[in-house]
Amino acid sequence: MRLYRTLPRLADTPIALTIGNFDGVHRGHQAMVARLIAAGRERGLPTAVMTFEPHPRELFTPDAAPARLTPLRDKAEQLAVLGIDRLYVCRFDRAFASQAPEAFVRDMLVRRLGVRWLLVGDDFRFGSQRRGDLALLTALAPASGMEVEAMPSINVAGVRSSSTAIRSALREGRMAEAHELLGRPYSVTGRVVGGDRIGRELGYPTANVHIGSRRLPLTGIFVADVLGLGAVPIEGAASLGTRPTVSDANRCTLEVFLLDFDRDIYGRRVQVEFLHKLRDEEKYDSLPALKAQIGRDVDATRDFFSQRRPQIHDRA
């Protein structure tokens, strides 16, 4: 897959395209990409996804914008695995948002991208004040040389697969539901960095995974798998939150105690998969009380894996 951070001035070849934020690259998005690839093959067209950076809601309502399920790097990696040929990342600013819908179709889609087949969700809106919709695209398509197709919503066990539904499931600790809607466990990636070594002092050294200033859609104590440290996942207990017992910085951190693992992994990029929520984060009166609770969390984590290991890694 080739990634483009700017659109070409003129199209180099006709393409099949779909457009969206693709936050989470969940099962609804996966169905869209599968349909895109099938249509591209039928017509002999390269396949492409257009997405936006930042998320439009981060531009217009930054204080109310939802936490992202996937940062751009993870989104690109997941789309590449699905098999698209091109990913166009459009800078979403006020100039981009103010385009008339007709101009977006004429200048962006036809002239600069050469779109011949376009797939959008049935609720797709675009252009200034979100005036563009499926009806307008369909009306403009013949003169623009495009075919337009709408993708209906994908339901999983009676729930619409959407980024909003997944955030809600994660926030409320319904990890199995989030897994079903995503088509995989929810995960966070980052590099292992040095910490304050409080976990080591308590007898539970942790891998501190750098998440920067990212706002994540969940907090708490979790059973987790850590990928990227070998041929198989490493089991662990993960803490994601502000660590109120040992810090008043109110800064979110991700730490994982890896079961039966003792290697130097500083600098390694890892992927933490959240499998099951054990509890919410709590503030304890003392470090011994915190240590005792961590011990109970680790015991619960071992028990989870002893009972559920065959099922949770079935990726079929």
N, C-alpha and C positions, 0 to 999 in steps of 0.2 A: 504494500500500500504506500502511495505517495501522499505526503501531507503538505498542503499549501496554506500559508498564513495570509496570503493576499490573492485576490482573484486576478486572473490574467486580463489584459486589456482587450484581447480578442480570443475567442475559443480556438483551440488547436484541433479539436475533433468533436463530433457530436457525442453526447453522453446520456446515460440514464441516471436520474438524480432523485434523491429524497431529501427532505429538509426537516430539521427539528433540533431541539436542544439535546436530545438523547442522554439526559441525565440518568445514570444508572445502567444504561444499555440493557434494560429489562426485557422480559419476554415479549412485550408489545413491540419494542424496538427491534428485537431479534426477528420477529415475524415480518416487519417492514423490510428489513435488510434481505431476508430470504426471498421475499417477493421481488424486490429490486434486482437481485442477482438473477433470478429466473427470467425476468423481463429483459434484462440486458443481454443475456445469452440468446434469447429468442430473436433479438433484433441486431445482434452483433455489436452492441454498444458497451464501452467501458462503464463501470458503475461507480457512482460517487455519492457521498453524503455531504450536505452543507450543514454546519452547525455554527454556533455563535459564542463569542468570548468578549466580555463577560456574559453571563446569563442576563437576558433582558430585564428581569425583575431586580437584579443587582444594580442596574443603571437607574431605573425609575423609582424603585422603593427599596433602597439598600438596607434600611433598618428592618424591613419586613420580609426581605428576601429569604427563602428557605435555605437551609443548609444543603450543600451539594451532596449527592450520593457518590459522584465520581469527579475528581479533578480532571482537567483536560488530558493529562498524560495517560491516566487509567482509561479514560473514555476512548482515546485513540488506540490504545493497545487492544481493547476489547473489540472495537470495530475492525481492526486489522485481522483479528482472529476469525471474525465472521466472513472475511473474504472480499471486502470491497476493494476497488482499485485506487480510489482517490478520496481524500478527506479535505474539504475546504473549510477552514476556520475563519469565519468573517468577524472582523472587529465590530462589535455592536456598540455604536455610539449614537449620539442624538442626530447626527447627519444621516447615518444609515437608517435610523428609525423613522426619519421624517420623509423618506421617499414615498411618492405616490405609488399605490399598488401597481398601476399600469407601467410606471417607469421601472419598477423592480422587475417585472416580467420582461419588458423590452430590453433593458440595459444589462441587468444582472444575469437573468436566466438565459435569454436568447443570444445576445451579442457576446457577452463575456464568458459564458459557460457552454453555449451550444446545446442546450437541453432539448432532447427530442422526445424523451419519455420522462414524465414527472409523477412521483408518488407522494401523496400527502395524507395526513390523518383527516378523518371526516370533519374534525373541528378546527382545522388549520386556519389561522388568521395571519395576515401580513400587511406591511405597508403602514403609512401614516395613520395613526389612531385606529390601527387594526381594521381598516376598512376593507382590505382584501380578504376574500374567502373562497371556498371551493366553487361557488357559483360564478364568481368573476374569473377565476382561472379557467374554468370550463368554457366560458364565453370568449376569452382571449386566445385559447389554445389553437383553433384552426388557422387564424391569421399568423400565429407565431410559429407554426410548424411543429407544435408539440402535441403529444398525447398526454392526457391527464387521467390519473386513476386515484381513487380515494380508498384508504385502508380503514376498515372498521376497527372498533376497539377489540382488544383481545381480553377475554375473561378467563381467569384461572380460579377454579373451584367457586365460581359465582362472584368473584371480585375482579373489577376492571384492573388490569395490569397498568399501573401508572406510577410515576415518581411520587406523587402525593400519597397514594395508598402505601407505598413502601416506606416512606418517611414515617407515616403514622404507625405502621407495624413496628418499626425499629424503635421509635420513641417509647412505645408501650411495652417493649420487650417481647413482642410476638415474633421471635426469630424464625420459626418454622414457616410462618406466613410470608415473611419477607423473602425467605429462601425460595418459596414457590413462585412468588411474583417476579423475582429476579432471574430465576432459573439457575441459581448458584448461591452459596452463602454470601452474605454481605461481607465486604472486606475493606481494609485500609492498608495502603502501602506507604513505606517510608524507609529511611535508612536508620540503622541502629547507631545511637549516639551515646556519649557519656552522660550519666546522671549524677545525683547527689549521694548515691550509694546507701541510702537509708534502707532499701530492701535487703542489701547485703548485710547490714548491721542487724537486721531482724531475722536473718537466716533464710531469706527468700530473695536472692539476687534476681534482678529483672533486666530484660532487654528493653531499653528505652527507645521507642520508635518515634522519630522526628515527624511531627505533623504540622509544624509551623503555626501559622495563624488560622489554619482551616477550621471552620465551624462544622462539626460533625453531627449527624442526626440522631445520635444515641449517646447515653452515658451509663456507667454502671460497672459491675463486675461480671465477667463472662467466661464461659468455656470457649477456648479458641484453638485453632490450628495455625501454625506459622509455616508458611511456604517460603522457599528460597534458600534454605540451609542444607539441602541435600535432596536425595531422590524421593524421600517421603516426607509428609508434613510432620512437624514437631508439635506434640501436644502441649497445651499450656493453659494457665489461668491469666486472663487479661483484665487490667484495670484501666478504664477510660474515664477521665474526669479531672477534677481540680485538686484531689488529694487533700481534703479539708483538715485531716488530722495532723499533717506535717507541713502544710503550706497555707499561707493566706494570700497568695499571688493571684488567685482566681484565674489561673491559666490552665487550659485543658492539656493534659498529657496522656500518652498511651504507654503503658508498661506491661510486659508479659513475663510471668514466671514460667520458664520452660521446664517441663517435667523430665527428670532424669537426663539432664543435658548440661554439659559443662565445657563449653568451647568459647574461644575469643571470637566474637562476631561483630566487633565494632566496624562500622563502615559498610556493612552488608545491607543491601536493599531487600527487605522482606515484605511479605504480604500476610496480614493478620486476618484470618477468617473468623467471624463471630458466629458460633454455633448455637449457643444457649445462654440465656441470661440467668445468672445466679441471684443477683440482688441489686438494689440501688446502692449508690455510694453513700457512706455514712461518716460522721465525725465521731471519733472515740476520745475518751478522757485521757488516755495514756498510750504510750507505745506498746506496753505489754498487752493491753486490750486489743490494739490493732493487730499485733502479732498473732494472738489467739484466733482472731477472726480470719486472718489470712490462712492459718492452718486449716480452719474449717472449710474455707473456699477451695483450698488445694485438695482436701479429702473429697469434697463434692465433685471436683473436676475429675479426679481419678475414677470415682464411681461412675460418672457420666460416660467416660470413655470405655470403661470395662463393660458397660451395658449396651452402648449405642454405636461403638466404633464401626461395625460392619455396615450399618445403615447410613451413617452420616457421610461416608465417603463414596457412596454409590452415585457417580456422576452420570449414570446412564439416563 
